[in-house]
Structure formats: structure tokens, C-alpha cells
Amino acid sequence: AVHLAQDRLFDQLAVAPLMTQVNFYALSSPDQESRRQFACRLAEKAAQLGHRVFIQVDSAEQAAAMDTLLWQFKPSSFVPHALAESAVSEPVIIGTEARQAEYEDVFINLSGHPCQHLTRYQRVNEIMSNDPDELQAGRQSYRFYQQQGFQPETHKL
């Protein structure tokens, strides 16, 4: 059932919104690996649909871990990606908040900071586990987006 709900959400990527669409994905697991796996699936689907994706992380170490996971998460597929620091142009780029203004289209947030360049992106995707600290940070991001005039949608998975 969770995969069916996720597939319906991924299908929404095929339709371009008129203004920035902000989505919160609330995962039922407290485990960070589930969160990263979901980000991989979301990035894969967006790239397959021709979107350019920026995955925001908090550190170079997290970027390297996400880079490794994108190579391994699904043996039957390949997600063309690169680290922002590499200056290589790929459909999926992984970087920190300092690099988010350089990209546009689809934003996937795995960091503790909301997207500061909302109008550059068609879609902003916040992915949260059910870890209490992460949920609190997610609530703050949700309020931030509301204060910017956006109406975030929440999807519980």
C-alpha cells in the first residue's frame, strides 16, 4: 500500500505546477535510511521525467553517502547524478544549502534547513522520518513556507 501511494505521488511529477508546489512526505519510520531511500526513488522518477533535481544535504559527508546510495539503491536502474562541487552537469545534483541557488526545477530536502530560493524551483519536497527532532524541524519548515505565502501539502507514507 505504501508503494502504491508513493507511485501516485511520483506520477504528480509529470504535471508542471503553475507556481512552486511544496510537499512534505512524512514517513512512518524513524530510520534515516528509509528517508534517503525515498529521496532516491523521488529523484529517480523526476529524472526519468526530464526534471533537473537538487538534493540538499547538511554536509559533504552526507553528500558522499547520498552519492554512494544513488549508485546502489536499485540494482536495475541508474540515476545520473553528481556532487555539486564536481561542476559536472547531471540531472541530479547533491549539495549543501550554499549551492541551492545555482539550481532549479525539483528540490529534495534531506537537510535541516528549508529551501531559501523557493521561486527557483517548481517543486520543493521535504522528506521527514517520524523522529521527534526531525518532526519538530519539519514543523518549523512548514511554518516558514506558509509565511512565504505557500500552501504545503502533507503526504503520510
N, C-alpha and C positions, 0 to 999 in steps of 0.2 A: 504494500500500500504506500509506503514511503517513496519507493522508486516511481510509482505512478504519479504521485503528487509532484515529485521533483521533475519528471518528464513534462508534465503540463506547464510547470513554471519555466522550464527551459524553452518550451515552444513559444513562450511570450517574447523571447529574444528576437524572433523572426519579424516582429512588427515594431517599426520605429515609433517611439512616442513623440508627441509634439513638443513637450518640454521634458526636462530631466525627471526621470522616474526613479524614486528612491525605494528600494526593497530591503526589508530586514528578514533574514532567514534564521529562525530560532530552531536550532537543532535540539533533539531530546537528550543528547549525550553530553556529559561534561568533558569528554575527551577531545583534546586538541587535534588528534589525528583525524577524527571524523570531520572536523571543521576544515582541515586542509584538503581532505579527500573531496568534500563537497565543492570547495573552491576550484579544484582541478576539473571536476565534471562541468561546472559552470563555465570555466574558461574554455574547455574543450568545445562545448556546444556553441559558445559565442564565436570562437574562431572558425568553426565549421560553417557558420552562417555569414562569414565575411567580416565580422566585427574585429576591431582592434581593442585589446584588453590590457589594462594596467592593474596588476595585483600589488596592493600596498601592504608592506610588512614593516615591523618596527626596527629591524637591524639587518646588517649584512649577513649575520649567521642565519637568521630566519629566511632571508632571500636565497641563500645557498641551499637550505633544507627544502624550500619550495621548488627550487630548480631541480634538485635530485628527485623529488616526488613526481614532478611533471614528466620526467623520463620514465618512471617506473609504475605509476598508479594504475595503468591499464595496459597489459601486455599487447593487446590487439590494436592499439592506436598510438599515434604520435601527435603531440601538441607542439607546434613550432613556437619556441619561446627563447628568451634571453634575459640576462640581468641588465638593468638599466645602465649600470656602469660600463657595460661592454660596448655601448654605442652601436650595437648590431640592431637592425630593424627586423623585428619578427612580429607576428600577430599578437603574441602575448609577451608582455614585459613585466618583470618583477622588480620592485624597487621600494624605497622608503618615501616618506612624506615629502622630503626635499625634492623629489623628482616628479611628483604628481602633476605639476603644472605643465610639464613637457608633453603630456599625452592627452588623449580624448577618446570618446566613444563609450567603452564599458569600463567601469571601475569596480574592482572587487577588493573589499577591505578586510584584511586579516590583522590590522594594526589596532592600537588603542586610540587612534585619533580619527575623527570624521574627515570626510573629503572637504577640503577647503576651496576647491575650484569646481563647484557644482555645475555651473553652466557650461563647462568644457565637455561634460560627459552627458550622453543620452541616458545612461543607466548607472546608478550607484547602488551597489549591492553590499550590504553589511551582513556578515555571517557570524553568528554567535552560538557558542555552546551554552549549556544551561549551568555553567559555572557561575556562582553568585557574583564574583568580582566582574566577570565578563558581562553578565546581565546588567549590572549597575552602569558600567561604561556604555553599554548599548542604549540604556535609557537616556543617558546624557547626550549621546549622539542623536538619538531620536528627537529629543527636545531641540538640539542645535538645528537640525534640518527643518523642524517646524518653525523655528524662529526665522529661518531664511525664506519662509513662505512655501515650503514644500509639504506635501501630504504623504509621508511614508506609508507604505503598505507592509504589513507583517504576515509572514507565512510560517506557520508552525509545522515542523517536519519531525 
